[in-house]
Amino acid sequence: MKKIITKPQFFFVILAFILLISGFINKGSSIEIAMSGTFIELKVWSVCLFSTLFFILIAINYTSLTITKKPPKKILTIIHVTLQLLALVPLLYFIYNSNISRTYQEVSQMNVILVLAFMLFIIASAVHLINFIASLLAKKD
Protein backbone atom coordinates (compact mmCIF):
# COMPACT_ATOMS: atom_id res chain seq x y z
CA MET A 1 0.00 0.00 0.00
CA LYS A 2 2.90 2.35 0.72
CA LYS A 3 4.17 1.94 -2.86
CA ILE A 4 0.72 2.81 -4.21
CA ILE A 5 0.61 5.98 -2.12
CA THR A 6 4.11 7.12 -3.05
CA LYS A 7 3.83 6.23 -6.76
CA PRO A 8 0.13 6.07 -7.67
CA GLN A 9 0.87 6.50 -11.38
CA PHE A 10 1.99 2.87 -11.58
CA PHE A 11 -1.23 1.74 -9.91
CA PHE A 12 -3.32 3.59 -12.49
CA VAL A 13 -1.27 2.24 -15.40
CA ILE A 14 -1.93 -1.27 -14.06
CA LEU A 15 -5.66 -0.48 -13.80
CA ALA A 16 -5.63 0.81 -17.37
CA PHE A 17 -3.91 -2.37 -18.51
CA ILE A 18 -6.45 -4.56 -16.64
CA LEU A 19 -9.35 -2.70 -18.24
CA LEU A 20 -7.78 -2.91 -21.69
CA ILE A 21 -7.35 -6.66 -21.34
CA SER A 22 -10.89 -7.02 -19.92
CA GLY A 23 -12.29 -5.10 -22.87
CA PHE A 24 -10.32 -7.16 -25.34
CA ILE A 25 -11.47 -10.44 -23.78
CA ASN A 26 -15.12 -9.31 -23.81
CA LYS A 27 -14.95 -7.27 -27.01
CA GLY A 28 -18.24 -8.51 -28.46
CA SER A 29 -20.21 -8.21 -25.23
CA SER A 30 -22.41 -5.40 -24.04
CA ILE A 31 -23.81 -4.18 -20.73
CA GLU A 32 -27.58 -3.70 -20.69
CA ILE A 33 -29.03 -0.69 -18.93
CA ALA A 34 -32.77 -0.37 -18.34
CA MET A 35 -34.08 3.10 -19.02
CA SER A 36 -37.69 4.22 -19.46
CA GLY A 37 -38.97 0.70 -19.99
CA THR A 38 -36.40 -0.18 -22.65
CA PHE A 39 -32.87 -1.53 -22.72
CA ILE A 40 -29.80 0.41 -23.78
CA GLU A 41 -26.71 -1.58 -24.66
CA LEU A 42 -23.25 -0.22 -23.91
CA LYS A 43 -20.48 -2.00 -25.76
CA VAL A 44 -17.95 -3.36 -23.27
CA TRP A 45 -15.08 -2.51 -25.61
CA SER A 46 -16.10 1.18 -25.72
CA VAL A 47 -16.51 1.40 -21.94
CA CYS A 48 -13.12 -0.25 -21.40
CA LEU A 49 -11.36 2.02 -23.91
CA PHE A 50 -12.84 5.12 -22.27
CA SER A 51 -11.84 3.89 -18.81
CA THR A 52 -8.35 2.97 -20.02
CA LEU A 53 -7.85 6.43 -21.46
CA PHE A 54 -9.13 8.01 -18.25
CA PHE A 55 -6.75 5.99 -16.06
CA ILE A 56 -3.80 6.77 -18.33
CA LEU A 57 -4.59 10.48 -18.00
CA ILE A 58 -4.68 10.11 -14.20
CA ALA A 59 -1.30 8.35 -14.35
CA ILE A 60 0.07 11.22 -16.44
CA ASN A 61 -1.17 13.71 -13.83
CA TYR A 62 0.56 11.83 -11.03
CA THR A 63 3.71 11.49 -13.15
CA SER A 64 3.75 15.24 -13.75
CA LEU A 65 3.64 15.76 -9.98
CA THR A 66 6.64 13.45 -9.66
CA ILE A 67 8.52 15.31 -12.39
CA THR A 68 7.87 18.67 -10.74
CA LYS A 69 8.93 17.17 -7.38
CA LYS A 70 5.61 18.05 -5.79
CA PRO A 71 4.31 14.87 -4.14
CA PRO A 72 0.56 14.32 -3.95
CA LYS A 73 -1.17 14.69 -0.59
CA LYS A 74 -1.13 11.27 1.09
CA ILE A 75 -4.62 11.33 2.58
CA LEU A 76 -6.18 12.52 -0.69
CA THR A 77 -4.27 9.87 -2.61
CA ILE A 78 -5.51 7.17 -0.23
CA ILE A 79 -9.09 8.40 -0.60
CA HIS A 80 -8.75 8.61 -4.39
CA VAL A 81 -7.31 5.12 -4.80
CA THR A 82 -9.88 3.60 -2.43
CA LEU A 83 -12.85 5.26 -4.12
CA GLN A 84 -11.52 4.36 -7.56
CA LEU A 85 -11.21 0.70 -6.59
CA LEU A 86 -14.70 0.68 -5.08
CA ALA A 87 -16.08 2.15 -8.30
CA LEU A 88 -14.14 -0.23 -10.52
CA VAL A 89 -15.13 -3.53 -8.87
CA PRO A 90 -18.82 -3.46 -9.97
CA LEU A 91 -17.81 -2.41 -13.47
CA LEU A 92 -15.41 -5.35 -13.80
CA TYR A 93 -18.06 -7.68 -12.40
CA PHE A 94 -20.59 -6.59 -15.01
CA ILE A 95 -17.99 -6.67 -17.79
CA TYR A 96 -17.20 -10.31 -17.07
CA ASN A 97 -20.86 -11.24 -16.57
CA SER A 98 -22.27 -9.27 -19.51
CA ASN A 99 -23.27 -12.34 -21.54
CA ILE A 100 -25.78 -13.56 -18.95
CA SER A 101 -29.37 -12.88 -19.96
CA ARG A 102 -31.27 -10.99 -17.28
CA THR A 103 -34.84 -10.05 -16.52
CA TYR A 104 -35.93 -6.42 -16.47
CA GLN A 105 -35.87 -6.46 -12.65
CA GLU A 106 -32.30 -7.82 -12.58
CA VAL A 107 -31.18 -5.18 -15.07
CA SER A 108 -32.87 -2.50 -12.93
CA GLN A 109 -30.97 -3.72 -9.86
CA MET A 110 -27.79 -3.75 -11.90
CA ASN A 111 -28.53 -0.14 -12.90
CA VAL A 112 -28.66 0.96 -9.29
CA ILE A 113 -25.28 -0.63 -8.63
CA LEU A 114 -23.78 0.91 -11.77
CA VAL A 115 -25.16 4.36 -10.92
CA LEU A 116 -23.66 4.12 -7.41
CA ALA A 117 -20.35 3.00 -8.92
CA PHE A 118 -20.48 5.89 -11.38
CA MET A 119 -21.14 8.34 -8.53
CA LEU A 120 -18.11 6.94 -6.67
CA PHE A 121 -16.13 7.34 -9.89
CA ILE A 122 -17.15 11.03 -10.13
CA ILE A 123 -16.30 11.62 -6.45
CA ALA A 124 -12.93 9.89 -6.92
CA SER A 125 -12.26 12.10 -9.95
CA ALA A 126 -13.06 15.21 -7.92
CA VAL A 127 -10.74 14.06 -5.14
CA HIS A 128 -8.03 13.46 -7.74
CA LEU A 129 -8.42 16.95 -9.18
CA ILE A 130 -8.33 18.51 -5.70
CA ASN A 131 -5.23 16.45 -4.88
CA PHE A 132 -3.55 17.39 -8.16
CA ILE A 133 -4.28 21.12 -7.89
CA ALA A 134 -3.42 21.28 -4.18
CA SER A 135 -0.12 19.50 -4.81
CA LEU A 136 0.75 21.77 -7.72
CA LEU A 137 0.00 24.91 -5.73
CA ALA A 138 1.87 23.72 -2.64
CA LYS A 139 5.31 25.14 -2.00
CA LYS A 140 8.27 22.84 -2.45
CA ASP A 141 9.73 21.41 0.73
N, C-alpha and C positions, 0 to 999 in steps of 0.2 A: 504494500500500500504506500510505503514511503517513496518508492520509485515513481509511482503514478502521480503523487503529489508534486514531486520535484521536477518531473519531466512528463507532464500530461500529454504532450504532443505525440509521444509514442503510443500511448493508450488510444488516442483517437485515430491514429493511422491503423492500428490493429482493428478497431471497431469498423473502420471504413473497409478494410480488407475482408472482414467477416461478412459484412453486408454485401459486398461485391460478389463473394463466393456464394452466399445464400441466394442472391438474385440470379446468378448464373445457373445454379442447381435447379431453381424453380422458375426458370425463364418463361415457360408457357402458362404458368398458373396466374390466378387473379384472386384478389380479396374482395368478397362481396360486402357491400354496405347497403343497409336498408334505409331508404329515404322516401318519405311521402308515399308509402305503400308500394314502392317499386325497388328493384335492386340496381345498384350502381357497381360496376366492376372496376377495380383498380388493378392494373397489371403489376405484378410483383416486381418485374424487371425495372419498371419505371420508378416505383417506390424505392427500390434498393439503389438505383443510380442516383436519385435525388439525395437520399440519405448518405451515400458514399461521398458525394460532392460536398455536402454540408459538413461531414466529419473531417474531410481533408481541409476545408477552409478553417475549421476550428483548430486543427493541428498547425496550420500556417500561422494563425494568430498567436498560439502559444510559442511557436518557434521564433516569431518576431520579438516576443518578450525576452526570450533567451538571448537572441542576438543583441538586443539593446541593453542586456544585463539588468533588466528590471523584472525580477521574479514575480509570478502571480501570487496573490494573497492566498495563503494556505487554506483558511476556512472557506473562502469562496470556491476554491478549486475542489475541495472535498464535497461541498454542496453540489457543485456543478456535475462532478463525476457521478455522484450517487443518484442525482435526479436523472441524469442521462441514461444510466443503467436501468433504473426503474421504468423509464419510458421505452427503452429498447426491448426489454424482455417480452412484453405482450406482442410487439410487432414481429419479433422473430418467431414467437409461438404461432401466430397467424400466418406467417410466411410459410412455415414448414407444414402447416395443417390446412393450407388453402384448397387442396383438392377434395376435401371432405364435403359432401353435400349436406346442407343445413336447412332447417325449417326457418320460416320467417321469424319466429320467436328466438331461435338460437342466433340468427344474424343480428337481431335487435339487441340481444345481450352482448354480443361481440362488439356492436357499435358503441355501447356504453363504455366498455373496456378500452376500445381504441380512442374514443374521445378523451377519456381520462389520461391515457398515455400521451395523447397529443398535447393536452394541457400541461402535463409534466415536461414534455419536450419544449414547449414555449417558455415555461418558467426556467428551465435549465438554460435555455438560450439567453434569457434576460440576465440570469446570474453570470453567465459567461461574459456577456457584454459589459456588465458592471465590473467584473473582475479585470477584464482586459483594459478598460478605460481607467479604472482606479490604479492599476499597475503602471500604465503608461504615464499617468500624471504624477505618480509618486516620485519623490526625490530619490536619487541614487544614494545607496548607503555609503 
